[in-house]
């Protein structure tokens, strides 16, 4: 995992698979799609805030350094 994009990745398709998996147990229509979309947006927002704050504070833990730098760079490109 070198951080390069995966051309064949289809996030929308992956999300549909996850929803189908949940709905296969909980029932069709049991997923609140607008709420799921908000949750995904918030997750991106919190990742960005956490990583920016961690970089500002410095002294990044070795186990998190690559992830933090990757997220900050990725979000700075408008993702």
Backbone atoms as SQL, in Angstrom:
CREATE TABLE atoms (id INTEGER PRIMARY KEY, chain TEXT, resi INTEGER, resn TEXT, atom TEXT, x REAL, y REAL, z REAL);
INSERT INTO atoms VALUES
  (1, 'A', 1, 'UNK', 'N', 0.851, -1.177, 0.000),
  (2, 'A', 1, 'UNK', 'CA', 0.000, 0.000, 0.000),
  (3, 'A', 1, 'UNK', 'C', 0.888, 1.227, 0.000),
  (4, 'A', 2, 'UNK', 'N', 1.069, 1.768, -1.185),
  (5, 'A', 2, 'UNK', 'CA', 1.961, 2.916, -1.306),
  (6, 'A', 2, 'UNK', 'C', 1.215, 4.241, -1.392),
  (7, 'A', 3, 'UNK', 'N', -0.106, 4.234, -1.216),
  (8, 'A', 3, 'UNK', 'CA', -0.877, 5.464, -1.244),
  (9, 'A', 3, 'UNK', 'C', -1.342, 5.865, -2.630),
  (10, 'A', 4, 'UNK', 'N', -0.952, 5.112, -3.663),
  (11, 'A', 4, 'UNK', 'CA', -1.388, 5.475, -5.011),
  (12, 'A', 4, 'UNK', 'C', -2.851, 5.078, -5.200),
  (13, 'A', 5, 'UNK', 'N', -3.570, 5.803, -6.058),
  (14, 'A', 5, 'UNK', 'CA', -4.992, 5.495, -6.277),
  (15, 'A', 5, 'UNK', 'C', -5.191, 4.113, -6.890),
  (16, 'A', 6, 'UNK', 'N', -6.322, 3.552, -6.637),
  (17, 'A', 6, 'UNK', 'CA', -6.683, 2.257, -7.210),
  (18, 'A', 6, 'UNK', 'C', -7.698, 2.546, -8.315),
  (19, 'A', 7, 'UNK', 'N', -7.265, 2.481, -9.589),
  (20, 'A', 7, 'UNK', 'CA', -8.143, 2.880, -10.688),
  (21, 'A', 7, 'UNK', 'C', -9.451, 2.099, -10.760),
  (22, 'A', 8, 'UNK', 'N', -9.419, 0.831, -10.395),
  (23, 'A', 8, 'UNK', 'CA', -10.628, 0.020, -10.499),
  (24, 'A', 8, 'UNK', 'C', -11.536, 0.141, -9.280),
  (25, 'A', 9, 'UNK', 'N', -11.146, 0.929, -8.282),
  (26, 'A', 9, 'UNK', 'CA', -11.976, 1.102, -7.083),
  (27, 'A', 9, 'UNK', 'C', -13.250, 1.870, -7.434),
  (28, 'A', 10, 'UNK', 'N', -14.363, 1.388, -6.922),
  (29, 'A', 10, 'UNK', 'CA', -15.658, 2.025, -7.167),
  (30, 'A', 10, 'UNK', 'C', -16.350, 2.205, -5.813),
  (31, 'A', 11, 'UNK', 'N', -16.090, 3.336, -5.139),
  (32, 'A', 11, 'UNK', 'CA', -16.646, 3.543, -3.803),
  (33, 'A', 11, 'UNK', 'C', -18.164, 3.390, -3.730),
  (34, 'A', 12, 'UNK', 'N', -18.877, 3.877, -4.724),
  (35, 'A', 12, 'UNK', 'CA', -20.349, 3.776, -4.701),
  (36, 'A', 12, 'UNK', 'C', -20.785, 2.312, -4.750),
  (37, 'A', 13, 'UNK', 'N', -20.091, 1.519, -5.550),
  (38, 'A', 13, 'UNK', 'CA', -20.418, 0.102, -5.641),
  (39, 'A', 13, 'UNK', 'C', -20.129, -0.604, -4.303),
  (40, 'A', 14, 'UNK', 'N', -19.003, -0.277, -3.692),
  (41, 'A', 14, 'UNK', 'CA', -18.643, -0.854, -2.409),
  (42, 'A', 14, 'UNK', 'C', -19.689, -0.500, -1.348),
  (43, 'A', 15, 'UNK', 'N', -20.139, 0.763, -1.347),
  (44, 'A', 15, 'UNK', 'CA', -21.179, 1.196, -0.409),
  (45, 'A', 15, 'UNK', 'C', -22.471, 0.409, -0.625),
  (46, 'A', 16, 'UNK', 'N', -22.837, 0.176, -1.869),
  (47, 'A', 16, 'UNK', 'CA', -24.040, -0.607, -2.164),
  (48, 'A', 16, 'UNK', 'C', -23.917, -2.041, -1.659),
  (49, 'A', 17, 'UNK', 'N', -22.726, -2.620, -1.771),
  (50, 'A', 17, 'UNK', 'CA', -22.511, -3.971, -1.251),
  (51, 'A', 17, 'UNK', 'C', -22.693, -4.011, 0.261),
  (52, 'A', 18, 'UNK', 'N', -22.169, -2.997, 0.940),
  (53, 'A', 18, 'UNK', 'CA', -22.307, -2.937, 2.404),
  (54, 'A', 18, 'UNK', 'C', -23.780, -2.816, 2.780),
  (55, 'A', 19, 'UNK', 'N', -24.491, -1.927, 2.097),
  (56, 'A', 19, 'UNK', 'CA', -25.925, -1.738, 2.376),
  (57, 'A', 19, 'UNK', 'C', -26.684, -3.039, 2.109),
  (58, 'A', 20, 'UNK', 'N', -26.381, -3.681, 1.000),
  (59, 'A', 20, 'UNK', 'CA', -27.054, -4.943, 0.672),
  (60, 'A', 20, 'UNK', 'C', -26.797, -5.989, 1.752),
  (61, 'A', 21, 'UNK', 'N', -25.586, -6.011, 2.285),
  (62, 'A', 21, 'UNK', 'CA', -25.270, -6.958, 3.346),
  (63, 'A', 21, 'UNK', 'C', -26.098, -6.713, 4.593),
  (64, 'A', 22, 'UNK', 'N', -26.195, -5.462, 5.017),
  (65, 'A', 22, 'UNK', 'CA', -27.008, -5.128, 6.192),
  (66, 'A', 22, 'UNK', 'C', -28.481, -5.426, 5.935),
  (67, 'A', 23, 'UNK', 'N', -28.946, -5.005, 4.761),
  (68, 'A', 23, 'UNK', 'CA', -30.368, -5.183, 4.462),
  (69, 'A', 23, 'UNK', 'C', -30.739, -6.652, 4.270),
  (70, 'A', 24, 'UNK', 'N', -29.773, -7.493, 3.938),
  (71, 'A', 24, 'UNK', 'CA', -30.079, -8.920, 3.811),
  (72, 'A', 24, 'UNK', 'C', -30.454, -9.522, 5.163),
  (73, 'A', 25, 'UNK', 'N', -30.046, -8.888, 6.237),
  (74, 'A', 25, 'UNK', 'CA', -30.371, -9.350, 7.583),
  (75, 'A', 25, 'UNK', 'C', -31.504, -8.513, 8.190),
  (76, 'A', 26, 'UNK', 'N', -31.380, -7.198, 8.072),
  (77, 'A', 26, 'UNK', 'CA', -32.324, -6.289, 8.738),
  (78, 'A', 26, 'UNK', 'C', -33.566, -5.990, 7.903),
  (79, 'A', 27, 'UNK', 'N', -33.526, -6.312, 6.626),
  (80, 'A', 27, 'UNK', 'CA', -34.666, -6.063, 5.754),
  (81, 'A', 27, 'UNK', 'C', -34.416, -4.925, 4.779),
  (82, 'A', 28, 'UNK', 'N', -34.996, -5.066, 3.598),
  (83, 'A', 28, 'UNK', 'CA', -34.856, -4.055, 2.548),
  (84, 'A', 28, 'UNK', 'C', -35.413, -2.727, 3.061),
  (85, 'A', 29, 'UNK', 'N', -34.644, -1.669, 2.836),
  (86, 'A', 29, 'UNK', 'CA', -35.077, -0.336, 3.249),
  (87, 'A', 29, 'UNK', 'C', -34.745, -0.001, 4.690),
  (88, 'A', 30, 'UNK', 'N', -34.057, -0.900, 5.394),
  (89, 'A', 30, 'UNK', 'CA', -33.746, -0.646, 6.802),
  (90, 'A', 30, 'UNK', 'C', -32.604, 0.350, 6.987),
  (91, 'A', 31, 'UNK', 'N', -31.863, 0.608, 5.936),
  (92, 'A', 31, 'UNK', 'CA', -30.764, 1.567, 6.009),
  (93, 'A', 31, 'UNK', 'C', -31.286, 2.957, 5.657),
  (94, 'A', 32, 'UNK', 'N', -31.044, 3.907, 6.530),
  (95, 'A', 32, 'UNK', 'CA', -31.401, 5.307, 6.292),
  (96, 'A', 32, 'UNK', 'C', -30.268, 5.918, 5.462),
  (97, 'A', 33, 'UNK', 'N', -30.451, 5.944, 4.151),
  (98, 'A', 33, 'UNK', 'CA', -29.377, 6.374, 3.253),
  (99, 'A', 33, 'UNK', 'C', -28.932, 7.823, 3.473),
  (100, 'A', 34, 'UNK', 'N', -29.842, 8.786, 3.693),
  (101, 'A', 34, 'UNK', 'CA', -29.367, 10.144, 3.982),
  (102, 'A', 34, 'UNK', 'C', -28.523, 10.200, 5.258),
  (103, 'A', 35, 'UNK', 'N', -28.913, 9.426, 6.250),
  (104, 'A', 35, 'UNK', 'CA', -28.145, 9.396, 7.496),
  (105, 'A', 35, 'UNK', 'C', -26.774, 8.770, 7.257),
  (106, 'A', 36, 'UNK', 'N', -26.717, 7.720, 6.456),
  (107, 'A', 36, 'UNK', 'CA', -25.446, 7.086, 6.119),
  (108, 'A', 36, 'UNK', 'C', -24.540, 8.076, 5.385),
  (109, 'A', 37, 'UNK', 'N', -25.099, 8.830, 4.453),
  (110, 'A', 37, 'UNK', 'CA', -24.312, 9.830, 3.718),
  (111, 'A', 37, 'UNK', 'C', -23.741, 10.886, 4.667),
  (112, 'A', 38, 'UNK', 'N', -24.546, 11.324, 5.637),
  (113, 'A', 38, 'UNK', 'CA', -24.059, 12.297, 6.631),
  (114, 'A', 38, 'UNK', 'C', -22.935, 11.696, 7.465),
  (115, 'A', 39, 'UNK', 'N', -23.083, 10.436, 7.849),
  (116, 'A', 39, 'UNK', 'CA', -22.059, 9.773, 8.646),
  (117, 'A', 39, 'UNK', 'C', -20.734, 9.701, 7.888),
  (118, 'A', 40, 'UNK', 'N', -20.796, 9.393, 6.605),
  (119, 'A', 40, 'UNK', 'CA', -19.576, 9.317, 5.798),
  (120, 'A', 40, 'UNK', 'C', -18.930, 10.692, 5.687),
  (121, 'A', 41, 'UNK', 'N', -19.738, 11.729, 5.483),
  (122, 'A', 41, 'UNK', 'CA', -19.219, 13.098, 5.415),
  (123, 'A', 41, 'UNK', 'C', -18.561, 13.491, 6.734),
  (124, 'A', 42, 'UNK', 'N', -19.214, 13.179, 7.836),
  (125, 'A', 42, 'UNK', 'CA', -18.646, 13.495, 9.151),
  (126, 'A', 42, 'UNK', 'C', -17.352, 12.732, 9.401),
  (127, 'A', 43, 'UNK', 'N', -17.296, 11.481, 8.974),
  (128, 'A', 43, 'UNK', 'CA', -16.074, 10.691, 9.148),
  (129, 'A', 43, 'UNK', 'C', -14.904, 11.377, 8.446),
  (130, 'A', 44, 'UNK', 'N', -15.119, 11.821, 7.220),
  (131, 'A', 44, 'UNK', 'CA', -14.059, 12.513, 6.485),
  (132, 'A', 44, 'UNK', 'C', -13.655, 13.794, 7.202),
  (133, 'A', 45, 'UNK', 'N', -14.642, 14.530, 7.697),
  (134, 'A', 45, 'UNK', 'CA', -14.384, 15.777, 8.411),
  (135, 'A', 45, 'UNK', 'C', -13.533, 15.520, 9.659),
  (136, 'A', 46, 'UNK', 'N', -13.911, 14.515, 10.449),
  (137, 'A', 46, 'UNK', 'CA', -13.178, 14.223, 11.682),
  (138, 'A', 46, 'UNK', 'C', -11.779, 13.679, 11.404),
  (139, 'A', 47, 'UNK', 'N', -11.617, 12.861, 10.369),
  (140, 'A', 47, 'UNK', 'CA', -10.275, 12.407, 9.988),
  (141, 'A', 47, 'UNK', 'C', -9.395, 13.613, 9.686),
  (142, 'A', 48, 'UNK', 'N', -9.935, 14.536, 8.902),
  (143, 'A', 48, 'UNK', 'CA', -9.170, 15.717, 8.524),
  (144, 'A', 48, 'UNK', 'C', -8.797, 16.535, 9.756),
  (145, 'A', 49, 'UNK', 'N', -9.760, 16.797, 10.627),
  (146, 'A', 49, 'UNK', 'CA', -9.491, 17.594, 11.831),
  (147, 'A', 49, 'UNK', 'C', -8.456, 16.920, 12.723),
  (148, 'A', 50, 'UNK', 'N', -8.636, 15.617, 12.951),
  (149, 'A', 50, 'UNK', 'CA', -7.707, 14.870, 13.798),
  (150, 'A', 50, 'UNK', 'C', -6.292, 14.937, 13.234),
  (151, 'A', 51, 'UNK', 'N', -6.160, 14.670, 11.935),
  (152, 'A', 51, 'UNK', 'CA', -4.838, 14.610, 11.322),
  (153, 'A', 51, 'UNK', 'C', -4.178, 15.980, 11.257),
  (154, 'A', 52, 'UNK', 'N', -4.941, 17.011, 10.933),
  (155, 'A', 52, 'UNK', 'CA', -4.376, 18.368, 10.928),
  (156, 'A', 52, 'UNK', 'C', -3.890, 18.756, 12.309),
  (157, 'A', 53, 'UNK', 'N', -4.694, 18.471, 13.337),
  (158, 'A', 53, 'UNK', 'CA', -4.312, 18.803, 14.706),
  (159, 'A', 53, 'UNK', 'C', -3.067, 18.027, 15.126),
  (160, 'A', 54, 'UNK', 'N', -3.018, 16.764, 14.762),
  (161, 'A', 54, 'UNK', 'CA', -1.854, 15.939, 15.107),
  (162, 'A', 54, 'UNK', 'C', -0.590, 16.498, 14.465),
  (163, 'A', 55, 'UNK', 'N', -0.690, 16.925, 13.214),
  (164, 'A', 55, 'UNK', 'CA', 0.487, 17.491, 12.546),
  (165, 'A', 55, 'UNK', 'C', 0.903, 18.807, 13.192),
  (166, 'A', 56, 'UNK', 'N', -0.070, 19.630, 13.558),
  (167, 'A', 56, 'UNK', 'CA', 0.253, 20.901, 14.222),
  (168, 'A', 56, 'UNK', 'C', 0.960, 20.674, 15.557),
  (169, 'A', 57, 'UNK', 'N', 0.506, 19.672, 16.299),
  (170, 'A', 57, 'UNK', 'CA', 1.103, 19.393, 17.599),
  (171, 'A', 57, 'UNK', 'C', 2.471, 18.739, 17.471),
  (172, 'A', 58, 'UNK', 'N', 2.713, 18.062, 16.340),
  (173, 'A', 58, 'UNK', 'CA', 4.005, 17.418, 16.106),
  (174, 'A', 58, 'UNK', 'C', 4.176, 16.162, 16.932),
  (175, 'A', 59, 'UNK', 'N', 5.386, 15.635, 16.914),
  (176, 'A', 59, 'UNK', 'CA', 5.722, 14.416, 17.651),
  (177, 'A', 59, 'UNK', 'C', 4.718, 13.305, 17.359),
  (178, 'A', 60, 'UNK', 'N', 4.528, 13.012, 16.057),
  (179, 'A', 60, 'UNK', 'CA', 3.567, 12.001, 15.637),
  (180, 'A', 60, 'UNK', 'C', 4.031, 10.602, 16.040),
  (181, 'A', 61, 'UNK', 'N', 3.119, 9.786, 16.555),
  (182, 'A', 61, 'UNK', 'CA', 3.494, 8.401, 16.859),
  (183, 'A', 61, 'UNK', 'C', 3.904, 7.693, 15.570),
  (184, 'A', 62, 'UNK', 'N', 4.953, 6.916, 15.626),
  (185, 'A', 62, 'UNK', 'CA', 5.474, 6.239, 14.434),
  (186, 'A', 62, 'UNK', 'C', 4.395, 5.410, 13.745),
  (187, 'A', 63, 'UNK', 'N', 3.545, 4.757, 14.524),
  (188, 'A', 63, 'UNK', 'CA', 2.507, 3.899, 13.946),
  (189, 'A', 63, 'UNK', 'C', 1.428, 4.693, 13.214),
  (190, 'A', 64, 'UNK', 'N', 1.299, 5.983, 13.502),
  (191, 'A', 64, 'UNK', 'CA', 0.246, 6.816, 12.896),
  (192, 'A', 64, 'UNK', 'C', 0.784, 7.834, 11.891),
  (193, 'A', 65, 'UNK', 'N', 2.081, 8.028, 11.877),
  (194, 'A', 65, 'UNK', 'CA', 2.661, 9.102, 11.064),
  (195, 'A', 65, 'UNK', 'C', 2.295, 9.001, 9.585),
  (196, 'A', 66, 'UNK', 'N', 2.435, 7.825, 8.988),
  (197, 'A', 66, 'UNK', 'CA', 2.133, 7.673, 7.558),
  (198, 'A', 66, 'UNK', 'C', 0.659, 7.983, 7.286),
  (199, 'A', 67, 'UNK', 'N', -0.238, 7.452, 8.117),
  (200, 'A', 67, 'UNK', 'CA', -1.672, 7.678, 7.943),
  (201, 'A', 67, 'UNK', 'C', -1.999, 9.165, 8.045),
  (202, 'A', 68, 'UNK', 'N', -1.473, 9.829, 9.058),
  (203, 'A', 68, 'UNK', 'CA', -1.759, 11.246, 9.276),
  (204, 'A', 68, 'UNK', 'C', -1.295, 12.078, 8.092),
  (205, 'A', 69, 'UNK', 'N', -0.075, 11.850, 7.653),
  (206, 'A', 69, 'UNK', 'CA', 0.453, 12.615, 6.513),
  (207, 'A', 69, 'UNK', 'C', -0.333, 12.318, 5.241),
  (208, 'A', 70, 'UNK', 'N', -0.714, 11.066, 5.049),
  (209, 'A', 70, 'UNK', 'CA', -1.495, 10.693, 3.867),
  (210, 'A', 70, 'UNK', 'C', -2.840, 11.410, 3.853),
  (211, 'A', 71, 'UNK', 'N', -3.549, 11.402, 4.975),
  (212, 'A', 71, 'UNK', 'CA', -4.870, 12.034, 5.043),
  (213, 'A', 71, 'UNK', 'C', -4.757, 13.534, 4.814),
  (214, 'A', 72, 'UNK', 'N', -3.790, 14.192, 5.440),
  (215, 'A', 72, 'UNK', 'CA', -3.629, 15.638, 5.264),
  (216, 'A', 72, 'UNK', 'C', -3.352, 15.962, 3.798),
  (217, 'A', 73, 'UNK', 'N', -2.463, 15.210, 3.168),
  (218, 'A', 73, 'UNK', 'CA', -2.158, 15.460, 1.757),
  (219, 'A', 73, 'UNK', 'C', -3.358, 15.166, 0.868),
  (220, 'A', 74, 'UNK', 'N', -4.041, 14.051, 1.116),
  (221, 'A', 74, 'UNK', 'CA', -5.194, 13.648, 0.315),
  (222, 'A', 74, 'UNK', 'C', -6.309, 14.684, 0.410),
  (223, 'A', 75, 'UNK', 'N', -6.603, 15.158, 1.620),
  (224, 'A', 75, 'UNK', 'CA', -7.653, 16.159, 1.804),
  (225, 'A', 75, 'UNK', 'C', -7.250, 17.504, 1.208),
  (226, 'A', 76, 'UNK', 'N', -5.972, 17.822, 1.210),
  (227, 'A', 76, 'UNK', 'CA', -5.531, 19.095, 0.634),
  (228, 'A', 76, 'UNK', 'C', -5.730, 19.127, -0.882),
  (229, 'A', 77, 'UNK', 'N', -5.889, 17.956, -1.488),
  (230, 'A', 77, 'UNK', 'CA', -6.148, 17.858, -2.929),
  (231, 'A', 77, 'UNK', 'C', -7.626, 17.927, -3.253),
  (232, 'A', 78, 'UNK', 'N', -8.461, 18.148, -2.226),
  (233, 'A', 78, 'UNK', 'CA', -9.883, 18.335, -2.459),
  (234, 'A', 78, 'UNK', 'C', -10.738, 17.082, -2.353),
  (235, 'A', 79, 'UNK', 'N', -10.219, 16.018, -1.796),
  (236, 'A', 79, 'UNK', 'CA', -10.988, 14.770, -1.651),
  (237, 'A', 79, 'UNK', 'C', -11.856, 14.822, -0.424);
